[in-house]
Amino acid sequence: MAGETIITVVGNLTADPELRFTPSGAAVASFTVASTPRNFDRNTSEWK
């Protein structure tokens, strides 16, 4: 499909993903992701 949004998520799943289907048959996945917050250091221009 043209115009689809693609997202890359980096982290750890906290549980198995749940796959379900809408009444029209479209697949929908639900999941939760744990991540470690990072901060941008403006003095060094690095993420820490």
C-alpha distance matrix in Angstrom:
0.0 3.8 6.4 6.2 9.9 11.4 15.0 17.8 20.7 24.0 26.9 28.4 27.2 30.1 29.4 27.2 23.7 23.5 20.8 20.8 18.9 18.7 20.6 17.5 16.6 13.9 14.9 16.4 18.3 21.3 23.2 25.8 26.3 29.7 30.1 33.0 33.3 33.9 35.6 35.6 39.1 39.5 42.8 41.2 37.6 36.5 34.7 37.1
3.8 0.0 3.8 5.7 9.1 11.1 14.9 17.9 21.0 24.4 27.5 29.5 28.7 31.6 31.3 29.4 25.9 26.0 23.6 23.6 21.9 21.4 23.4 20.3 19.8 16.9 18.0 18.9 20.7 23.2 24.9 27.1 27.3 30.5 30.4 33.1 32.9 33.2 34.6 34.2 37.6 37.7 41.0 39.6 35.9 35.1 33.5 36.3
6.4 3.8 0.0 3.8 6.5 9.3 12.8 16.1 19.1 22.6 25.7 27.9 27.3 30.0 30.1 28.6 25.1 25.3 23.2 23.4 21.9 21.2 23.4 20.7 20.5 17.2 18.1 18.3 19.8 21.9 23.4 25.2 25.4 28.4 28.1 30.7 30.2 30.5 31.7 31.2 34.7 34.7 38.1 36.9 33.2 32.5 30.9 33.7
6.2 5.7 3.8 0.0 3.8 6.4 9.8 13.1 16.0 19.5 22.4 24.4 23.6 26.4 26.3 24.8 21.3 21.6 19.6 20.0 18.9 18.6 21.2 18.8 18.1 14.6 14.9 14.9 16.1 18.2 19.7 21.7 21.9 25.1 25.1 27.8 27.7 28.3 29.8 29.8 33.3 33.8 37.1 35.8 32.2 31.2 29.2 31.7
9.9 9.1 6.5 3.8 0.0 3.8 6.5 10.2 12.8 16.4 19.4 21.7 21.2 23.9 24.3 23.2 19.9 20.6 19.3 20.1 19.6 19.4 22.4 20.6 19.8 16.1 15.7 14.8 15.3 16.8 17.7 19.1 19.0 21.9 21.7 24.3 24.0 24.6 26.1 26.1 29.7 30.2 33.6 32.4 28.8 27.7 25.6 28.1
11.4 11.1 9.3 6.4 3.8 0.0 3.8 6.8 10.0 13.4 16.5 18.9 18.7 21.7 22.2 21.1 18.1 19.5 18.4 19.9 20.0 20.5 23.8 22.2 20.8 17.0 15.8 14.8 14.5 16.0 16.3 17.5 16.9 19.8 19.4 22.0 22.1 22.6 24.4 24.5 28.1 29.0 32.2 30.6 27.1 25.6 23.5 25.8
15.0 14.9 12.8 9.8 6.5 3.8 0.0 3.8 6.4 9.9 13.0 15.5 15.6 18.6 19.6 19.0 16.3 18.1 17.8 19.7 20.4 21.1 24.7 23.6 22.1 18.3 16.6 14.8 13.7 14.3 13.9 14.5 13.5 16.1 15.6 18.3 18.4 19.0 21.1 21.5 25.2 26.4 29.5 28.0 24.7 22.9 20.5 22.5
17.8 17.9 16.1 13.1 10.2 6.8 3.8 0.0 3.8 6.6 10.0 12.8 13.5 16.8 18.1 17.7 15.6 18.1 18.3 20.8 22.1 23.3 27.0 26.2 24.3 20.6 18.3 16.5 14.6 14.9 13.6 13.7 11.9 14.1 13.3 15.8 16.4 17.0 19.4 20.0 23.5 25.1 28.0 26.1 23.0 20.9 18.3 20.1
20.7 21.0 19.1 16.0 12.8 10.0 6.4 3.8 0.0 3.8 6.6 9.4 10.2 13.3 15.0 15.2 13.6 16.4 17.3 20.0 21.8 23.2 27.0 26.7 24.8 21.3 18.6 16.2 13.7 13.1 11.0 10.5 8.2 10.3 9.7 12.6 13.6 14.7 17.6 18.9 22.4 24.4 27.3 25.5 22.8 20.3 17.2 18.4
24.0 24.4 22.6 19.5 16.4 13.4 9.9 6.6 3.8 0.0 3.8 7.2 9.3 12.5 14.8 15.4 14.7 18.0 19.4 22.4 24.6 26.3 30.1 30.0 27.9 24.5 21.6 19.2 16.2 15.3 12.5 11.3 8.1 8.9 7.6 10.1 11.8 12.8 16.0 17.5 20.8 23.2 25.7 23.7 21.3 18.4 15.2 15.9
26.9 27.5 25.7 22.4 19.4 16.5 13.0 10.0 6.6 3.8 0.0 3.8 6.7 9.3 12.1 13.5 13.5 17.0 19.1 22.3 24.9 26.8 30.6 30.9 28.8 25.6 22.4 19.8 16.4 14.8 11.4 9.4 5.8 5.6 5.0 8.0 10.6 12.5 16.1 18.3 21.4 24.2 26.6 24.7 22.8 19.5 16.1 15.9
28.4 29.5 27.9 24.4 21.7 18.9 15.5 12.8 9.4 7.2 3.8 0.0 3.8 6.2 9.0 10.6 11.6 15.2 17.7 21.0 24.1 26.3 30.0 30.7 28.3 25.5 22.1 19.4 15.8 14.0 10.3 8.4 5.4 5.2 6.6 9.7 12.9 15.2 19.0 21.5 24.4 27.5 29.6 27.8 26.1 22.8 19.3 18.6
27.2 28.7 27.3 23.6 21.2 18.7 15.6 13.5 10.2 9.3 6.7 3.8 0.0 3.8 5.5 7.0 8.0 11.5 14.3 17.6 20.8 23.1 26.8 27.7 25.3 22.7 19.2 16.5 12.7 10.8 7.1 5.9 4.6 6.3 9.1 12.5 15.4 18.2 21.8 24.4 27.5 30.4 32.8 31.1 29.3 26.1 22.5 22.0
30.1 31.6 30.0 26.4 23.9 21.7 18.6 16.8 13.3 12.5 9.3 6.2 3.8 0.0 3.8 7.1 8.9 11.8 15.2 18.1 21.6 23.8 27.3 28.7 26.5 24.2 20.7 17.8 14.1 11.5 7.9 5.8 5.8 6.4 10.0 13.0 15.9 19.1 22.6 25.6 28.6 31.7 34.0 32.6 31.0 27.8 24.2 23.2
29.4 31.3 30.1 26.3 24.3 22.2 19.6 18.1 15.0 14.8 12.1 9.0 5.5 3.8 0.0 3.8 6.4 8.8 12.4 15.4 19.0 21.5 24.9 26.4 24.1 22.2 18.6 16.0 12.4 10.0 7.2 7.0 8.4 10.0 13.5 16.8 19.6 22.7 26.3 29.1 32.2 35.2 37.6 36.1 34.4 31.2 27.6 26.8
27.2 29.4 28.6 24.8 23.2 21.1 19.0 17.7 15.2 15.4 13.5 10.6 7.0 7.1 3.8 0.0 3.8 6.5 9.5 12.9 16.5 19.4 22.7 24.0 21.3 19.6 15.9 13.8 10.3 9.1 7.1 8.7 10.3 12.7 16.0 19.4 22.2 25.1 28.6 31.2 34.4 37.2 39.8 38.1 36.1 33.0 29.5 29.0
23.7 25.9 25.1 21.3 19.9 18.1 16.3 15.6 13.6 14.7 13.5 11.6 8.0 8.9 6.4 3.8 0.0 3.8 6.5 9.9 13.3 16.1 19.5 20.6 18.0 16.0 12.4 10.1 6.5 5.7 4.7 7.8 10.0 13.2 16.2 19.9 22.2 25.0 28.3 30.7 34.1 36.6 39.4 37.8 35.5 32.6 29.2 29.2
23.5 26.0 25.3 21.6 20.6 19.5 18.1 18.1 16.4 18.0 17.0 15.2 11.5 11.8 8.8 6.5 3.8 0.0 3.8 6.6 10.2 13.0 16.2 17.8 15.3 13.8 10.4 8.2 5.5 5.1 6.5 9.8 12.8 16.1 19.2 22.9 25.0 27.9 31.1 33.4 36.9 39.3 42.3 40.9 38.5 35.7 32.3 32.3
20.8 23.6 23.2 19.6 19.3 18.4 17.8 18.3 17.3 19.4 19.1 17.7 14.3 15.2 12.4 9.5 6.5 3.8 0.0 3.8 7.0 10.3 13.5 14.6 11.8 10.4 6.9 5.8 4.5 6.5 9.0 12.7 15.4 19.0 21.8 25.6 27.4 30.1 33.2 35.2 38.8 41.0 44.0 42.6 39.9 37.4 34.0 34.5
20.8 23.6 23.4 20.0 20.1 19.9 19.7 20.8 20.0 22.4 22.3 21.0 17.6 18.1 15.4 12.9 9.9 6.6 3.8 0.0 3.8 6.9 9.9 11.5 9.1 8.4 5.9 5.4 6.4 8.3 11.5 15.1 18.2 21.7 24.6 28.3 29.9 32.6 35.5 37.5 41.2 43.2 46.4 45.1 42.4 40.0 36.6 37.2
18.9 21.9 21.9 18.9 19.6 20.0 20.4 22.1 21.8 24.6 24.9 24.1 20.8 21.6 19.0 16.5 13.3 10.2 7.0 3.8 0.0 3.8 6.6 7.7 5.4 5.4 4.6 5.8 8.5 11.0 14.5 18.1 21.1 24.7 27.3 31.1 32.3 34.9 37.6 39.3 43.1 44.8 48.1 46.9 44.0 41.8 38.6 39.5
18.7 21.4 21.2 18.6 19.4 20.5 21.1 23.3 23.2 26.3 26.8 26.3 23.1 23.8 21.5 19.4 16.1 13.0 10.3 6.9 3.8 0.0 3.8 5.3 5.1 5.3 6.6 7.2 10.6 12.6 16.4 19.7 22.7 26.3 28.8 32.4 33.3 35.8 38.2 39.9 43.7 45.2 48.6 47.7 44.6 42.7 39.6 40.6
20.6 23.4 23.4 21.2 22.4 23.8 24.7 27.0 27.0 30.1 30.6 30.0 26.8 27.3 24.9 22.7 19.5 16.2 13.5 9.9 6.6 3.8 0.0 3.8 5.5 7.6 9.8 11.0 14.4 16.3 20.0 23.3 26.4 30.0 32.5 36.2 37.0 39.5 41.9 43.5 47.3 48.8 52.2 51.3 48.2 46.4 43.3 44.3
17.5 20.3 20.7 18.8 20.6 22.2 23.6 26.2 26.7 30.0 30.9 30.7 27.7 28.7 26.4 24.0 20.6 17.8 14.6 11.5 7.7 5.3 3.8 0.0 3.8 5.9 9.2 11.3 15.0 17.4 21.1 24.5 27.3 31.0 33.2 36.8 37.5 39.8 42.1 43.4 47.2 48.4 51.9 50.9 47.7 46.0 43.1 44.4
16.6 19.8 20.5 18.1 19.8 20.8 22.1 24.3 24.8 27.9 28.8 28.3 25.3 26.5 24.1 21.3 18.0 15.3 11.8 9.1 5.4 5.1 5.5 3.8 0.0 3.8 6.4 9.3 12.7 15.6 19.2 22.8 25.4 29.2 31.4 35.1 36.2 38.4 40.9 42.3 46.1 47.5 50.9 49.7 46.5 44.6 41.6 42.9
13.9 16.9 17.2 14.6 16.1 17.0 18.3 20.6 21.3 24.5 25.6 25.5 22.7 24.2 22.2 19.6 16.0 13.8 10.4 8.4 5.4 5.3 7.6 5.9 3.8 0.0 3.8 6.5 10.1 13.2 16.6 20.1 22.5 26.3 28.3 31.9 32.8 34.9 37.4 38.7 42.4 43.8 47.2 45.9 42.7 40.9 38.0 39.3
14.9 18.0 18.1 14.9 15.7 15.8 16.6 18.3 18.6 21.6 22.4 22.1 19.2 20.7 18.6 15.9 12.4 10.4 6.9 5.9 4.6 6.6 9.8 9.2 6.4 3.8 0.0 3.8 6.7 10.2 13.4 17.0 19.3 23.1 25.3 29.0 30.2 32.4 35.1 36.6 40.3 41.9 45.2 43.8 40.7 38.6 35.6 36.8
16.4 18.9 18.3 14.9 14.8 14.8 14.8 16.5 16.2 19.2 19.8 19.4 16.5 17.8 16.0 13.8 10.1 8.2 5.8 5.4 5.8 7.2 11.0 11.3 9.3 6.5 3.8 0.0 3.8 6.7 10.1 13.6 16.2 19.9 22.2 25.9 27.0 29.3 32.0 33.7 37.4 39.1 42.4 41.2 38.2 36.1 32.9 33.9
18.3 20.7 19.8 16.1 15.3 14.5 13.7 14.6 13.7 16.2 16.4 15.8 12.7 14.1 12.4 10.3 6.5 5.5 4.5 6.4 8.5 10.6 14.4 15.0 12.7 10.1 6.7 3.8 0.0 3.8 6.7 10.3 12.8 16.5 18.9 22.7 24.1 26.6 29.5 31.4 35.1 37.1 40.2 38.8 36.1 33.7 30.4 31.1
21.3 23.2 21.9 18.2 16.8 16.0 14.3 14.9 13.1 15.3 14.8 14.0 10.8 11.5 10.0 9.1 5.7 5.1 6.5 8.3 11.0 12.6 16.3 17.4 15.6 13.2 10.2 6.7 3.8 0.0 3.8 7.2 10.2 13.8 16.5 20.3 21.7 24.5 27.4 29.6 33.2 35.4 38.5 37.3 34.7 32.3 28.8 29.2
23.2 24.9 23.4 19.7 17.7 16.3 13.9 13.6 11.0 12.5 11.4 10.3 7.1 7.9 7.2 7.1 4.7 6.5 9.0 11.5 14.5 16.4 20.0 21.1 19.2 16.6 13.4 10.1 6.7 3.8 0.0 3.8 6.7 10.2 13.1 16.9 18.6 21.5 24.6 27.0 30.6 33.0 35.9 34.6 32.3 29.6 26.0 26.1
25.8 27.1 25.2 21.7 19.1 17.5 14.5 13.7 10.5 11.3 9.4 8.4 5.9 5.8 7.0 8.7 7.8 9.8 12.7 15.1 18.1 19.7 23.3 24.5 22.8 20.1 17.0 13.6 10.3 7.2 3.8 0.0 3.8 6.8 9.9 13.6 15.3 18.4 21.6 24.3 27.7 30.3 33.1 32.0 29.8 27.1 23.4 23.2
26.3 27.3 25.4 21.9 19.0 16.9 13.5 11.9 8.2 8.1 5.8 5.4 4.6 5.8 8.4 10.3 10.0 12.8 15.4 18.2 21.1 22.7 26.4 27.3 25.4 22.5 19.3 16.2 12.8 10.2 6.7 3.8 0.0 3.8 6.5 10.2 12.2 15.2 18.5 21.2 24.5 27.2 29.9 28.6 26.6 23.7 20.0 19.7
29.7 30.5 28.4 25.1 21.9 19.8 16.1 14.1 10.3 8.9 5.6 5.2 6.3 6.4 10.0 12.7 13.2 16.1 19.0 21.7 24.7 26.3 30.0 31.0 29.2 26.3 23.1 19.9 16.5 13.8 10.2 6.8 3.8 0.0 3.8 7.1 9.6 12.8 16.3 19.3 22.4 25.4 27.8 26.5 24.9 21.9 18.1 17.2
30.1 30.4 28.1 25.1 21.7 19.4 15.6 13.3 9.7 7.6 5.0 6.6 9.1 10.0 13.5 16.0 16.2 19.2 21.8 24.6 27.3 28.8 32.5 33.2 31.4 28.3 25.3 22.2 18.9 16.5 13.1 9.9 6.5 3.8 0.0 3.8 6.3 9.2 12.8 15.7 18.7 21.7 24.1 22.8 21.2 18.1 14.3 13.5
33.0 33.1 30.7 27.8 24.3 22.0 18.3 15.8 12.6 10.1 8.0 9.7 12.5 13.0 16.8 19.4 19.9 22.9 25.6 28.3 31.1 32.4 36.2 36.8 35.1 31.9 29.0 25.9 22.7 20.3 16.9 13.6 10.2 7.1 3.8 0.0 3.8 6.4 10.1 13.2 15.8 19.2 21.2 20.0 18.8 15.6 11.9 10.4
33.3 32.9 30.2 27.7 24.0 22.1 18.4 16.4 13.6 11.8 10.6 12.9 15.4 15.9 19.6 22.2 22.2 25.0 27.4 29.9 32.3 33.3 37.0 37.5 36.2 32.8 30.2 27.0 24.1 21.7 18.6 15.3 12.2 9.6 6.3 3.8 0.0 3.8 6.9 10.3 13.1 16.2 18.5 17.8 16.5 13.8 10.1 8.9
33.9 33.2 30.5 28.3 24.6 22.6 19.0 17.0 14.7 12.8 12.5 15.2 18.2 19.1 22.7 25.1 25.0 27.9 30.1 32.6 34.9 35.8 39.5 39.8 38.4 34.9 32.4 29.3 26.6 24.5 21.5 18.4 15.2 12.8 9.2 6.4 3.8 0.0 3.8 6.8 9.5 12.7 15.0 14.0 12.8 10.0 6.3 5.4
35.6 34.6 31.7 29.8 26.1 24.4 21.1 19.4 17.6 16.0 16.1 19.0 21.8 22.6 26.3 28.6 28.3 31.1 33.2 35.5 37.6 38.2 41.9 42.1 40.9 37.4 35.1 32.0 29.5 27.4 24.6 21.6 18.5 16.3 12.8 10.1 6.9 3.8 0.0 3.8 6.3 9.3 11.8 11.5 10.4 8.4 5.6 5.4
35.6 34.2 31.2 29.8 26.1 24.5 21.5 20.0 18.9 17.5 18.3 21.5 24.4 25.6 29.1 31.2 30.7 33.4 35.2 37.5 39.3 39.9 43.5 43.4 42.3 38.7 36.6 33.7 31.4 29.6 27.0 24.3 21.2 19.3 15.7 13.2 10.3 6.8 3.8 0.0 3.8 6.1 8.9 8.6 6.8 5.8 4.4 6.2
39.1 37.6 34.7 33.3 29.7 28.1 25.2 23.5 22.4 20.8 21.4 24.4 27.5 28.6 32.2 34.4 34.1 36.9 38.8 41.2 43.1 43.7 47.3 47.2 46.1 42.4 40.3 37.4 35.1 33.2 30.6 27.7 24.5 22.4 18.7 15.8 13.1 9.5 6.3 3.8 0.0 3.8 5.5 5.7 5.5 5.4 6.1 6.9
39.5 37.7 34.7 33.8 30.2 29.0 26.4 25.1 24.4 23.2 24.2 27.5 30.4 31.7 35.2 37.2 36.6 39.3 41.0 43.2 44.8 45.2 48.8 48.4 47.5 43.8 41.9 39.1 37.1 35.4 33.0 30.3 27.2 25.4 21.7 19.2 16.2 12.7 9.3 6.1 3.8 0.0 3.8 5.5 4.8 7.1 8.8 10.5
42.8 41.0 38.1 37.1 33.6 32.2 29.5 28.0 27.3 25.7 26.6 29.6 32.8 34.0 37.6 39.8 39.4 42.3 44.0 46.4 48.1 48.6 52.2 51.9 50.9 47.2 45.2 42.4 40.2 38.5 35.9 33.1 29.9 27.8 24.1 21.2 18.5 15.0 11.8 8.9 5.5 3.8 0.0 3.8 5.8 8.1 10.6 11.6
41.2 39.6 36.9 35.8 32.4 30.6 28.0 26.1 25.5 23.7 24.7 27.8 31.1 32.6 36.1 38.1 37.8 40.9 42.6 45.1 46.9 47.7 51.3 50.9 49.7 45.9 43.8 41.2 38.8 37.3 34.6 32.0 28.6 26.5 22.8 20.0 17.8 14.0 11.5 8.6 5.7 5.5 3.8 0.0 3.8 5.4 8.6 9.8
37.6 35.9 33.2 32.2 28.8 27.1 24.7 23.0 22.8 21.3 22.8 26.1 29.3 31.0 34.4 36.1 35.5 38.5 39.9 42.4 44.0 44.6 48.2 47.7 46.5 42.7 40.7 38.2 36.1 34.7 32.3 29.8 26.6 24.9 21.2 18.8 16.5 12.8 10.4 6.8 5.5 4.8 5.8 3.8 0.0 3.8 7.0 9.6
36.5 35.1 32.5 31.2 27.7 25.6 22.9 20.9 20.3 18.4 19.5 22.8 26.1 27.8 31.2 33.0 32.6 35.7 37.4 40.0 41.8 42.7 46.4 46.0 44.6 40.9 38.6 36.1 33.7 32.3 29.6 27.1 23.7 21.9 18.1 15.6 13.8 10.0 8.4 5.8 5.4 7.1 8.1 5.4 3.8 0.0 3.8 6.3
34.7 33.5 30.9 29.2 25.6 23.5 20.5 18.3 17.2 15.2 16.1 19.3 22.5 24.2 27.6 29.5 29.2 32.3 34.0 36.6 38.6 39.6 43.3 43.1 41.6 38.0 35.6 32.9 30.4 28.8 26.0 23.4 20.0 18.1 14.3 11.9 10.1 6.3 5.6 4.4 6.1 8.8 10.6 8.6 7.0 3.8 0.0 3.8
37.1 36.3 33.7 31.7 28.1 25.8 22.5 20.1 18.4 15.9 15.9 18.6 22.0 23.2 26.8 29.0 29.2 32.3 34.5 37.2 39.5 40.6 44.3 44.4 42.9 39.3 36.8 33.9 31.1 29.2 26.1 23.2 19.7 17.2 13.5 10.4 8.9 5.4 5.4 6.2 6.9 10.5 11.6 9.8 9.6 6.3 3.8 0.0
